[in-house]
Amino acid sequence: MKTQREDIRNIAIIAHVDHGKTTLVDALLKQSGVFRANQEVAERVMDSNDIERERGITILSKNTAVYYKDTKINIIDTPGHADFGGEVERVLKMVNGVVLVVDSFEGAMPQTKFVLRKALELNLPVIVCINKIDRPEARPTEVIDEILELFLELDASEEQLDCPFVYASAKAGHAVLELGDEPENMIPLFETILSYIPAPIGDPEAPTQVLISTIDYNEYIGRIGVGKIDNGTLKINQETVLVNAHDPEKFKKVKISKLYEFDGLNRVEVNEATIGSIVAISGIEDIHIGDTICSTENPQAIPFQKISEPTISMQFMVNDSPLAGQEGKFVTSRHLRDRLFRELNTDVSIRIEETDTTESFKVSGRGELHLSVLIENMRREGFEFAVSKAEVLYKQDKNGKLLEPMEIAYVDVPEEFTGTIIEKLSGRKGELRGMSSANGGYQRLEFSIPARGLIGYRGEFMTDTKGTGIINTIFDGYSPYKGDIQYRKQGSLIAFETGESITYGLYNAQERGTLFIGAGEKVYAGMVIGQTGKAEDIEVNICKKKQLTNTRSSGADDALKLSPPRILSLEQALEFIDTNELLEITPKSLRIRKKILDPTLRKRAERK
């Protein structure tokens, strides 16, 4: 018999990137008494890994739980970036409602639409939280209209349209139900969650069913499955069966060795848990997202949606440059292989394939950001390797026609830059679909564009809009190949010999283009040390010393002034490299190089 479990609420916090999801979770944690009164708490405490903290983005969804009036509220903080959309789709299976956070100035953005569509498709009730209402340029009343229009556009039902609105400043830690009310604390939001989000329903007497929605990984414990108990109870040492809706062959007997529930930021060991509880289960080696843990008497898999396919791939290979092995701790193909396959433990949107050589692996993901986060993590762990330019994954239709992944790009730019942006994106096979005025003197342009047209574009976009533009993209299925695109108009400056860069050589080279390195750096023949102003590559000798004679003193070198080099970040370097180049990555350095280092062999290959 199905019953409601009134002492629990399960919610997910969803929003466009930077609208304040993680800060809102902070405020709920602080005001529910999770932390001691005198405890120092980092900002955005849920963004636990270094890259999340530095970039201010959430990459992995996180679970936490707070108590309010004897009710346990399980909260899942989700990512806002399109590259991590796969995370959002899955965690919504664990909850009975969502809090949609929207910035009171920016309003409804592309990712707001994406996450809201997912919630409405699953018939989840939505609480709309208009955040940052203390911003000087806030425009909450207009934003409400935008959100209601979005609900209508996404075919929301009458009940879904009749959703409650809460106005908050997550940073200041307060919320109100009516604009103009005197704000005090987060209680209005807590109360709305209790009254509007339904309690989980299930049958505590039925055979056990738990759908695993996310996987965590811990070096000491191994894989940890996280999911919600839909029916029955789960106990320690219980004999269960692992089945999967998409894999009818899967049938594996497993034993529950450890069971945890969430409390604040901690996982607490429990002996048993029942319907509606979000639990973490350890001790099952072969547990994957989408598996259902069932009791042995009547195993039935719970259906779940398949994880979105990757759209972009890169080759990760062993570093074989003349400077290989000098800076990294892990450099062999075995190290690289083990680390990449370990990534599959926690990231389900990624695919790793072996190639015809043991030195190289094909890694596919959801976007450039997705793969660059993996590269940055590996680099910090002490790995040294090389990667190729990102390429999109093509498909073929029934008639053998080539299909490529498409994106819808929403571009917000000041009016004076619209001409440049339209010209640049049209050159990358983008089609302008619509143009409207956005707030603050901005124009919003909507393009349909091949995913490969956006590879390496963001840096150029920031330059063209003097840092004021915003570009957001959403995957839009596959369509017929749109023709060739020229990625880079300028060639590379290539080092002619191996040695150390010298001011005299660099001074002569900088007249040819922009340098990426300064004096006193190790270089090798075939390494890219800058960008030329022209279309073709130029080889330069930057290790050349000045010949000293009676009439030429060494002191004259001091008069040579070098322009400061343009130091590329990881993202910029990944955007810059061309199809015949590689990016060499070590814990200390990023070096761009030609795939073929020998100039004679390189010219032969180009002729072919």
N, C-alpha and C positions, 0 to 999 in steps of 0.2 A: 504494500500500500504506500503510495507516494505521499510524503509529508514535507512541509516547509521547515527549514531549520532557522528559527528566528534570531539566534544569537550570532549570526555571521552575515557579512555582506562581502561580495567579491567584486571589485571594480578595477578598471584599467584607466589610466590617464593618457589621453591621446591628443595630439596637436601637431601643427606645423613646427618645423625646427625653430628654436629660439623663442617660442611663445611662453615659456615658463613652466613646463611640466615638472621638471626635476626640482625647481625652486618651490613649487606648490607642495610637492611631497615633503620637502624639508619642513615647511610650515606646519603641515598636518602631523609630522613626527614630533616636532618640538612641542606642539600644544596638546598632544595626547599623553604627555608625560613619559615618552620613551627614554628621554635623556634626563639625567639628574639636573637639578636646578643650576648647579655650578659647573656642569660638564661643558668643556669647550667642543664645539661641533664645527667641522669644516662646512663651508658653503657647498651646496649641491652634493650632499653626502652620498647620494645614490650613485653618482658617477664615480665608480670606484677605481677604474684603471687610469694610468697616467695620461694616456692619449685623450680619454674622455675629459679629464680635468683640464688639460692644456687647451684643447680645441673648444671646450664648452659644449660638446655634443654628447648625446647618449647613443651608444653603439649597440649594447646588449640590453634586453629588457631585464628589469630587476624586480624581485619580489620583496615586499615588506608587509608588516601588519601593525595596525594601531588599535587601541581600545577606546571606545567612546560609550559611556553609559552601559557598561556590561556587554556591549556588542563588539565583536572582533571585526575590524574592517581590513580585509586583505587587499593591498594596493599593488598594482603592477605598473611600474613606470616604463613607458615604451619609447623607442627611438622615433625621431621626427623626420630623418633623412630618407629620401626615396630608395637609396641603396640598401637600407636596412628594413625595407617594407615587409620582407619575409618574416621578420620578427613579430611585427604588429599583427599580421594575419593570424598567426598561431596563438598568441596569448589571448586573443579575444574569445577563444574557445573555453578559457578557464573562468570567464567572468559572467556576471548577470546584468552588467550595465557599465556605461562609460561616462567619464567626465571629459568633455571636449573643451580644451583650453584654447582661447582665441585672444590674440593681442588686441587691446582696445584701440590701437592706432592702425596697425597693419590690416586688421580684419581677416576675412576668409582668404586663405592662400591656397596654392595648388595642393599641398600635402594635407591641409585641413579637409579638402574635398576627398582625397584618397582615403584617409583614415575614417572619415565619417561614412563614406560609401560602404566600407567594410563592416562598420558597426550596424548600419541600417540593414544590410543584407542578412545579418545574423539576428535581426529583430531585437537588438539590444536597446533598452531605454537609454536616453542620452540626457545628461545634465550639462547645460552650456555654462561654462565659467568664463566670463569676460575678464581677462587678467590685465594687470598694469593700468588700472583705472586712475592711478595717481600720476600717470605720465602727463606732462604739460599739454601735449598735443592729442590727448585721448579724445575719441569721438564715439563713445559707446552706443548712442542711439542709432547712428548710421550702421555700425557694425552689427547690431541686432537685426536690422533689415537685411543686410548682406547674408547673414547666417540663415534666416528664414527663407530667403530666395534659394539658398544652396539646398536646404531641406526639400523645397518644392522641386528643384531641378533633379534631385536624386530620388524622386517619387516616394517621399516619406509618407507613412500612413497618418491618419488623423491623430492617433494616440502619440505617435512620434513627434508630430508637429507641436503638440501641446506640452512641450518640455519646459521644465523650470529653468530660469536664468539666475545666475549668481554673479555678483560683481566683486572682484577681489583684487588685492595687491598682495601677491604671494611673498614678495620681498619684505613688505612691511608686516605680513602675517595677519591680515584681516580680510573679512568678506561681509557683504551686505546683500539683502534680497531686493532692496529698492534703491535706485540711484538717489543720492541725497541723504540717505540714512547715515547716522553717526557710526563710523566703523569702530569695532572694539577688538574682535578676535575671529577665529575661524569657525565658531559654533554654527553660524547660519549654513555653512557648507556641510558640516558634519550632520546637521539636522536634515538637510535636503537629501543627503545620501541615504540616511535611515528611512526617510518617509517615501522616497521615490524609487530607489533601487530595490527590486524584489529580493527576498531571501532565497538562497538556493533550495531547489526541490529535488528529492530523490527518494528511493526506497531503502531504508536502512536494513530491512530484513532480506532484501534480494541478494543474489550472488554479486560479489565484488566486481566493480568496473572502474578503472582509473585510466583516463587518456593522458598520455605523456605529451605535454605541449612545449616544454623547453628542456634543454640538457645543460647541465653545469659540469665542470670538470675540475677535479682537485687531484694534485699529484699523489697525495697520501691515500685518498679514498677511491680514486678512479672516477668513473662516470656516475653522475647523480641525475636521476630523472625527476622532473617537477611536473605535477599535474593536479587536477581536481578530482576528488572522489565523487563520481556521479551516482553510484548505487552501492549499497552494502557497507561493510567496514573492512578496514585493513589493519592487520595486527603484525607485530614482530614475529618472525619464524613461521609465518603463514606460507603454506605451499600454494603457489599461484602459477598461472600460465601466461606467456607473452604471445599476443596475436596482433595482426595488423590488417586494417581494412584494405590497403592497397597491395598487400602481399599475402594471398590466401594460403601460401605454402608455410608461412611462419607459424610455428607452434612449439614453444620452448618452455619446459618446466623450470621455474625459478623459485628461490626462497627469499623472502623479505628479511634482510639481515639488520638493516637500520632504517628507522622511520623518523622524519623530522617535520615539525610545523614551523611557521615563521612567527617571530615575535620581535617587533622593532626591526633592527638590522641583523638579528641573529637567527640561526637555525637552532631550534630546541628539540632534543630527542624526546619522542613520545613512544608509548607502548602500543597505542592503537589510535585510529582516527576514523571518523565516519563521514556521511554525506556532506558535501559543501566545503569540506576542509581542503585547502591547498597544501599538498604535502611534497616533501622531497624524499626520494627513495635511493639508498645507495646499496652497493653490493651486487648489482646485476651488470655484468660486463657488457653484454650485447644489447643494451637498451638504446632505442632510437626514438626520435620525434615521430609521433603518429602511432607508436605502439600502444596497445591497451593491455593493462594488467588485469587479468580476470581470475575469479576463483575456479578451481579445477572442474566443478560439477557442470557448469554451463558456459563455456567460454564464448563470448560474443564481442567482436571488435566494434569500437565506436568509429563511425566514419569521420574523416577530417579532410580539409582541403589540401591538395598537393602543394608542395612548396614551389614558389615561382621559379621558373628556369633561369639560369644565368644568361646574360646577354653579351658578355665581354670576356676576352681571355688574354692571358700573357704567358710567355714562356719564362719559367724560373730555371736558371741553369747554373752549373758550377762555374765559379769565376776562374777564367784561364788567362787573365791579363798578366803582363810581365811583373806587376806588383802584387799578384795573388798571394794570399796566405800570410801577409805581413801584419794585418790589423785585426783579423777575425779569430774567434775561438773555434767556431764550427765551420769547416770549409769543404768537407768531402761530400760526394753525392749521397753517401749513406746518411750523413747528418741532415742534409737537405730533404731527403725523402722522408725520413722519420718525422721531421718537424712538420712538413706539409700534411702528411697523413694524420698527424696528431690534431691538426686544425679541424679536421672533420669531426672530432669529438664534440666540439662546441658550436661550430658554425655550419648550419645545414644548407645555407644558400650557396655554399662554395662547392666546386667540383675539382678533383685532382685526377689527372690522367697521366699514365706513363707514356713516353714517346719511344721512337725506335732506337734512341740512344739512352744509356743509363745516366748521362750527364744532365739531361734536361727533362722538365715536367711541364705539362700544360695545366695552368690554373685558371679556372673560369669563375667569375663572380657577377654581382649585380651592377657594378659600375666602377668607375675609376677610384672613387673614395673608398669603396669596399676593399679593393685590392691594395690601395696605398696604406690602409690601416694595418693590413696583414704584413706588408713589407716593413713598415715602421716598427711593428712589434718584434719581428724577427731580427731586425737590425739591433734593437736594444738588448735582445737576448744574446748577442755576440755572434750572429751568423754573418757570413760573407758570401755573396752570390751575385749573379747578374740577371737582369730582366730585359725582355724585349718590349717594343712598343705595344700598347694595348690594341687589340683587334676585336671587331665584333664577331659574334657567332652567327653564321648564315644558316638558313634552312632551305629545303627544296619542296615545292608543292607537288601534287600528283603528276603534273605534266613535265616535271623536271625544271620548272622555272625557278630562278634563284630569288629567295626572299631574304629581306634583311630587317633587323629590329628597328622600329620607329619610336620616336619620343615626341611628346608634346612639350614644347619649351615655353614657359611664361616668362617674359622679360619685362621688368619694370625699370624704365630709364627716364631721366629728365628729357624734355622735348627736344633740346638741341642735339641729342645724340641719336635720335630715332633713325635718321637717314643712314648714318654709318652702320648701325646694327642691322638694318634691313639689307643693306648692300653685302655686309660680311656673311650673314646667315644665308642669303640667297646663293652666294658663292659656294656655300657648303650644302647646297641642295635643300635648303629650308624653304617651306611655302608659308607665306603670311596668311593666317586664317582669320585674324581679327585684330582690331586696334580700338582701345577705349581709353578714356581719361581715368587715371588712378588718382589717389589723394596726394596732396602736396606738390602739384605741378608736374607729376610724373605721367608718362604714357605707359599703358600696359599693352604689350604686343604678344600675340599668341601664334606660335609657329608649329607646323608639323615638320619634323626634320629627322633624317636617318641618325641612329645612335652614333655612327662613326663620324658624322659631321660635327658632333660636339666634343669628340676626343681632342684634347689639347686646345680647347677654345677658351676655357675660363680665364686664363692669364691674359690673353689678348683682349677679352671682354672687359676685364677690370681696367686695362690700359685705355681702351677706347672710351670708357665712360668715366675716366678719371676717378675710379674707385666708388662711384655713386650708384652703379647699376646693380640690380638683383636678378639672378637667373635661377629658375626652378624648373625641374624636368620631371615628367612622369612617363613611364613605359606605356606604349600605345600599340602593342601587338606587332605582327610582321606584315610587310607589304613588299611588292616587287622591287628589285634592285633599281636604285635611282641613277646609276652612272658613277663614273670616277670622280673623286674629289682630290684636289691638290692640297695637302696639309700645310706645307711650309713653303713660304715664298723665298726664304733666305737659306743660303748654304752654311756649312760649318767651317770653322778655322781648325785645321788639323795639325797636330804637332808632327814634325818631320823626323825627329830623332829622340832617343831615350836619354834622359839626364835630369838636370834641375833647371827650372825656369830662371832666366837672368834678366835683369832690368833692361839691358841693351837690346836683347832679342824681343822682349815684350813691347818695348817702345816702338820698334819697327812694325810689330804685328798689330798694334792697336789702331794704326791708320787704316787697316783693312776691315775692321769691324769692332764688335763689343767683346771684351775678354771675360772669361769666367774664372780665371785664376790670377793670383798675384805672383810676385817674385819669390824664389826660394821654395817652390813646390816641386814634388817629384812628378815627372811626366814620362810618357813613353810614345814611341812612334805609333800613329794611328789613334791617339787620344784626341778627343774634341776639346779644344781649349777656348772656343769662343764662337761667335756667330758673325757671318760676313754680311755686308750690305747687299751683295748680289745673290743671284740664284745658285751659282755653282760653288762647290767646295774649294777651299784654297789651303795648300800646305804651307806652313811657316816654320822657320827654324827659331825657336825661342830659347834654345840653349846656347846660342851663338855669343861668344865673348868678343869684345872689341880687341882688335890687334894692337898691342902696345908697342910704340916705337919712340924714338927720342922726341918726336914732335907731338905725340899723343900721350897725354898723361892719364893715369887711371882716375884722377880726381874729377875729370870732366864728366864722368858718368853721373856724378851727384846732381848735375844740372838737368838730367832727363826726368821729366815729370810724367808719371803714369796716371791715367784716369783710374779711379777705384773700380775693381772688377765687379761684375754683376754675379753675386753669389746665389746660385739657384737652390731653392728648397726642394724637398723630395717631390712634391706635387708639380712644381715648375719643371723639374728635370724630366719627370715622366711625360709631361705635356710636350716638352721640347724635342725629345728624341724622335728620329725619323725611322722608317721601316728598315733601313740598312745599318741602324745603330743599336747599341745596347747601353743600359745604365748599370754600371758596376757599383754595388752597394756594400759598404763595410760599416762596422760600428762607428768609425771615425770619419769616413769620406764618402762622397758621391762623385763618381767620375763618369763622364759620357765618353763612349769610344765607338769606333767603327767596328762592325762585326768582323770584317777582314782587316787585320792591322797592316799587312804588307801592302805598300802602295801599288806595286806592279800587279799583284794578284787582284787587288781591289779594282784597278782600271779594267783588267780583263773581264772580271765578273760583271762590271757595269756595261761593257760593250755587248756582252751576251744578252 
